[in-house]
Amino acid sequence: MESLQTVKLIAKALEDKKGLDIKVLEIGGISELSDYMVIATGTSSTHVKSLADEVEYQLNEAGVSVSHIEGYRSNSWILLDYVDVIVHIFSEEARDYYDLERLWKDGKEIEI
């Protein structure tokens, strides 16, 4: 599956579970890390986990397996690595603290 299609599936899964402030950054031109980064906010630790579970479920259904998961036991941040797309799901406080949009400001925000 093309990485932009993966991004669209991720964004839809996050929207379906009421993820907040979903942003997609195209970072392929400035980093070899990945093509895209998706950032979203959950309203509680339970919501953060439910967003991550929904993304993983929807992509699994589409035949796309997660390469690596970080922070699932944390209360504030989960990373899902799909190689070409990295998903960050934060609590509001953690998102403010890490401020990935500022760190990756050279990436191009795209509308999905």
DRENMAR-93546 format. One record per atom (N, C-alpha, C): residue in three letters; x, y, z; residue number from 1. Coordinates in steps of 0.1 Angstrom, whole numbers. Layout:
{'ALA',{X,Y,Z},NUM}
...
END
This chain:
{'MET',{8,-12,0},1}
{'MET',{0,0,0},1}
{'MET',{9,12,0},1}
{'GLU',{5,22,-8},2}
{'GLU',{12,35,-9},2}
{'GLU',{11,42,5},2}
{'SER',{22,49,8},3}
{'SER',{22,56,21},3}
{'SER',{11,66,23},3}
{'LEU',{7,73,12},4}
{'LEU',{-4,83,14},4}
{'LEU',{-17,76,16},4}
{'GLN',{-19,65,11},5}
{'GLN',{-31,57,14},5}
{'GLN',{-31,53,28},5}
{'THR',{-20,49,33},6}
{'THR',{-19,45,47},6}
{'THR',{-22,57,56},6}
{'VAL',{-17,69,53},7}
{'VAL',{-20,81,60},7}
{'VAL',{-35,83,61},7}
{'LYS',{-42,82,49},8}
{'LYS',{-56,84,49},8}
{'LYS',{-64,74,58},8}
{'LEU',{-59,62,58},9}
{'LEU',{-66,52,67},9}
{'LEU',{-64,55,81},9}
{'ILE',{-52,60,85},10}
{'ILE',{-48,64,98},10}
{'ILE',{-57,75,103},10}
{'ALA',{-57,86,94},11}
{'ALA',{-65,98,97},11}
{'ALA',{-80,94,99},11}
{'LYS',{-85,86,91},12}
{'LYS',{-99,82,92},12}
{'LYS',{-102,74,105},12}
{'ALA',{-93,65,109},13}
{'ALA',{-94,57,121},13}
{'ALA',{-94,67,133},13}
{'LEU',{-85,76,133},14}
{'LEU',{-84,86,144},14}
{'LEU',{-96,95,145},14}
{'GLU',{-101,99,133},15}
{'GLU',{-114,107,133},15}
{'GLU',{-126,99,138},15}
{'ASP',{-126,86,134},16}
{'ASP',{-138,78,138},16}
{'ASP',{-138,76,153},16}
{'LYS',{-127,76,160},17}
{'LYS',{-126,75,174},17}
{'LYS',{-125,88,181},17}
{'LYS',{-128,99,174},18}
{'LYS',{-128,112,180},18}
{'LYS',{-115,118,185},18}
{'GLY',{-104,114,177},19}
{'GLY',{-91,120,180},19}
{'GLY',{-91,135,177},19}
{'LEU',{-84,142,185},20}
{'LEU',{-84,157,184},20}
{'LEU',{-72,162,177},20}
{'ASP',{-73,173,170},21}
{'ASP',{-62,181,164},21}
{'ASP',{-53,172,156},21}
{'ILE',{-58,164,147},22}
{'ILE',{-51,155,138},22}
{'ILE',{-43,163,128},22}
{'LYS',{-30,161,128},23}
{'LYS',{-21,168,118},23}
{'LYS',{-13,157,111},23}
{'VAL',{-11,160,98},24}
{'VAL',{-2,151,90},24}
{'VAL',{9,160,84},24}
{'LEU',{21,156,87},25}
{'LEU',{33,163,82},25}
{'LEU',{40,154,72},25}
{'GLU',{43,160,60},26}
{'GLU',{51,153,50},26}
{'GLU',{66,156,54},26}
{'ILE',{73,145,58},27}
{'ILE',{87,148,62},27}
{'ILE',{97,140,53},27}
{'GLY',{92,134,43},28}
{'GLY',{101,126,34},28}
{'GLY',{112,134,28},28}
{'GLY',{110,147,25},29}
{'GLY',{120,155,19},29}
{'GLY',{130,160,28},29}
{'ILE',{128,159,41},30}
{'ILE',{137,165,51},30}
{'ILE',{143,154,60},30}
{'SER',{138,142,59},31}
{'SER',{143,131,68},31}
{'SER',{142,118,61},31}
{'GLU',{151,109,64},32}
{'GLU',{151,95,59},32}
{'GLU',{143,86,69},32}
{'LEU',{139,92,80},33}
{'LEU',{131,85,90},33}
{'LEU',{118,79,85},33}
{'SER',{111,87,77},34}
{'SER',{98,83,73},34}
{'SER',{93,93,62},34}
{'ASP',{82,89,55},35}
{'ASP',{76,98,45},35}
{'ASP',{66,108,52},35}
{'TYR',{59,103,62},36}
{'TYR',{48,111,68},36}
{'TYR',{48,108,83},36}
{'MET',{44,119,90},37}
{'MET',{42,118,105},37}
{'MET',{27,122,107},37}
{'VAL',{20,114,115},38}
{'VAL',{6,118,119},38}
{'VAL',{7,120,134},38}
{'ILE',{1,131,138},39}
{'ILE',{0,135,152},39}
{'ILE',{-14,137,156},39}
{'ALA',{-18,131,167},40}
{'ALA',{-32,133,172},40}
{'ALA',{-32,134,188},40}
{'THR',{-43,139,193},41}
{'THR',{-44,140,207},41}
{'THR',{-56,132,212},41}
{'GLY',{-55,126,224},42}
{'GLY',{-66,119,230},42}
{'GLY',{-69,127,243},42}
{'THR',{-81,125,248},43}
{'THR',{-86,133,260},43}
{'THR',{-82,127,273},43}
{'SER',{-78,114,273},44}
{'SER',{-74,107,285},44}
{'SER',{-65,96,281},44}
{'SER',{-59,89,291},45}
{'SER',{-50,78,288},45}
{'SER',{-58,67,282},45}
{'THR',{-70,65,286},46}
{'THR',{-79,54,280},46}
{'THR',{-81,58,265},46}
{'HIS',{-84,71,262},47}
{'HIS',{-87,75,249},47}
{'HIS',{-74,74,240},47}
{'VAL',{-63,77,245},48}
{'VAL',{-50,76,238},48}
{'VAL',{-48,61,234},48}
{'LYS',{-51,52,243},49}
{'LYS',{-49,38,240},49}
{'LYS',{-60,33,230},49}
{'SER',{-72,38,231},50}
{'SER',{-82,34,222},50}
{'SER',{-80,39,208},50}
{'LEU',{-74,51,207},51}
{'LEU',{-70,56,194},51}
{'LEU',{-59,47,187},51}
{'ALA',{-49,44,195},52}
{'ALA',{-39,35,190},52}
{'ALA',{-44,22,186},52}
{'ASP',{-53,16,194},53}
{'ASP',{-59,3,191},53}
{'ASP',{-67,4,178},53}
{'GLU',{-74,14,176},54}
{'GLU',{-82,16,164},54}
{'GLU',{-74,17,151},54}
{'VAL',{-63,25,152},55}
{'VAL',{-54,26,141},55}
{'VAL',{-48,13,137},55}
{'GLU',{-43,6,148},56}
{'GLU',{-37,-7,145},56}
{'GLU',{-47,-17,139},56}
{'TYR',{-60,-17,144},57}
{'TYR',{-70,-26,139},57}
{'TYR',{-73,-23,125},57}
{'GLN',{-76,-10,122},58}
{'GLN',{-80,-6,108},58}
{'GLN',{-69,-9,98},58}
{'LEU',{-57,-7,102},59}
{'LEU',{-46,-10,92},59}
{'LEU',{-43,-25,91},59}
{'ASN',{-45,-32,102},60}
{'ASN',{-44,-47,101},60}
{'ASN',{-54,-52,91},60}
{'GLU',{-67,-47,92},61}
{'GLU',{-77,-51,83},61}
{'GLU',{-74,-48,69},61}
{'ALA',{-66,-38,66},62}
{'ALA',{-62,-34,53},62}
{'ALA',{-49,-41,48},62}
{'GLY',{-44,-50,57},63}
{'GLY',{-32,-57,54},63}
{'GLY',{-19,-50,57},63}
{'VAL',{-20,-40,65},64}
{'VAL',{-8,-32,68},64}
{'VAL',{-4,-35,83},64}
{'SER',{7,-41,85},65}
{'SER',{11,-45,99},65}
{'SER',{20,-34,105},65}
{'VAL',{18,-31,118},66}
{'VAL',{27,-22,125},66}
{'VAL',{41,-28,126},66}
{'SER',{51,-20,124},67}
{'SER',{65,-25,125},67}
{'SER',{69,-25,140},67}
{'HIS',{65,-14,147},68}
{'HIS',{70,-12,161},68}
{'HIS',{60,-3,168},68}
{'ILE',{58,-6,181},69}
{'ILE',{50,2,190},69}
{'ILE',{58,6,202},69}
{'GLU',{57,19,205},70}
{'GLU',{64,24,217},70}
{'GLU',{54,31,226},70}
{'GLY',{56,30,239},71}
{'GLY',{48,38,249},71}
{'GLY',{34,33,252},71}
{'TYR',{31,21,248},72}
{'TYR',{17,16,250},72}
{'TYR',{13,16,265},72}
{'ARG',{23,13,273},73}
{'ARG',{20,13,287},73}
{'ARG',{20,26,294},73}
{'SER',{24,36,286},74}
{'SER',{25,50,292},74}
{'SER',{11,55,293},74}
{'ASN',{9,66,300},75}
{'ASN',{-4,72,302},75}
{'ASN',{-6,84,292},75}
{'SER',{5,87,285},76}
{'SER',{4,100,277},76}
{'SER',{9,100,263},76}
{'TRP',{15,89,258},77}
{'TRP',{21,90,245},77}
{'TRP',{23,75,239},77}
{'ILE',{18,73,227},78}
{'ILE',{20,60,220},78}
{'ILE',{25,64,206},78}
{'LEU',{35,56,202},79}
{'LEU',{40,57,188},79}
{'LEU',{38,44,181},79}
{'LEU',{32,45,169},80}
{'LEU',{30,34,160},80}
{'LEU',{39,36,148},80}
{'ASP',{48,27,145},81}
{'ASP',{57,29,134},81}
{'ASP',{53,19,123},81}
{'TYR',{49,25,112},82}
{'TYR',{45,18,100},82}
{'TYR',{55,20,89},82}
{'VAL',{68,23,93},83}
{'VAL',{79,25,84},83}
{'VAL',{78,38,76},83}
{'ASP',{69,38,67},84}
{'ASP',{68,50,58},84}
{'ASP',{59,61,65},84}
{'VAL',{52,56,76},85}
{'VAL',{43,66,83},85}
{'VAL',{45,63,98},85}
{'ILE',{48,74,105},86}
{'ILE',{49,72,120},86}
{'ILE',{37,80,126},86}
{'VAL',{30,73,136},87}
{'VAL',{19,79,142},87}
{'VAL',{22,82,157},87}
{'HIS',{20,94,161},88}
{'HIS',{22,98,175},88}
{'HIS',{8,102,180},88}
{'ILE',{4,95,191},89}
{'ILE',{-9,98,198},89}
{'ILE',{-5,103,212},89}
{'PHE',{-9,115,216},90}
{'PHE',{-5,121,228},90}
{'PHE',{-17,124,237},90}
{'SER',{-15,126,250},91}
{'SER',{-24,133,258},91}
{'SER',{-22,148,255},91}
{'GLU',{-31,156,260},92}
{'GLU',{-29,171,257},92}
{'GLU',{-17,176,263},92}
{'GLU',{-14,172,275},93}
{'GLU',{-2,177,282},93}
{'GLU',{11,173,275},93}
{'ALA',{12,160,272},94}
{'ALA',{24,155,265},94}
{'ALA',{26,161,251},94}
{'ARG',{15,164,244},95}
{'ARG',{16,170,231},95}
{'ARG',{22,184,232},95}
{'ASP',{17,191,242},96}
{'ASP',{22,205,245},96}
{'ASP',{37,204,248},96}
{'TYR',{40,194,257},97}
{'TYR',{54,193,261},97}
{'TYR',{64,190,250},97}
{'TYR',{61,180,242},98}
{'TYR',{70,175,231},98}
{'TYR',{69,184,219},98}
{'ASP',{58,190,216},99}
{'ASP',{57,200,206},99}
{'ASP',{63,196,193},99}
{'LEU',{59,184,188},100}
{'LEU',{65,179,175},100}
{'LEU',{63,188,163},100}
{'GLU',{52,195,163},101}
{'GLU',{50,204,152},101}
{'GLU',{61,215,151},101}
{'ARG',{66,219,162},102}
{'ARG',{77,229,162},102}
{'ARG',{90,222,158},102}
{'LEU',{92,210,164},103}
{'LEU',{104,203,160},103}
{'LEU',{105,199,145},103}
{'TRP',{94,196,140},104}
{'TRP',{93,193,126},104}
{'TRP',{87,204,117},104}
{'LYS',{89,216,121},105}
{'LYS',{83,227,113},105}
{'LYS',{87,228,99},105}
{'ASP',{98,222,95},106}
{'ASP',{103,222,81},106}
{'ASP',{95,212,73},106}
{'GLY',{87,203,80},107}
{'GLY',{78,194,72},107}
{'GLY',{66,201,67},107}
{'LYS',{61,196,57},108}
{'LYS',{49,203,50},108}
{'LYS',{36,197,56},108}
{'GLU',{28,205,62},109}
{'GLU',{15,200,67},109}
{'GLU',{6,198,55},109}
{'ILE',{0,186,55},110}
{'ILE',{-10,183,43},110}
{'ILE',{-24,181,49},110}
{'GLU',{-33,184,41},111}
{'GLU',{-47,182,44},111}
{'GLU',{-51,168,39},111}
{'ILE',{-59,161,48},112}
{'ILE',{-64,148,44},112}
{'ILE',{-79,148,45},112}
END
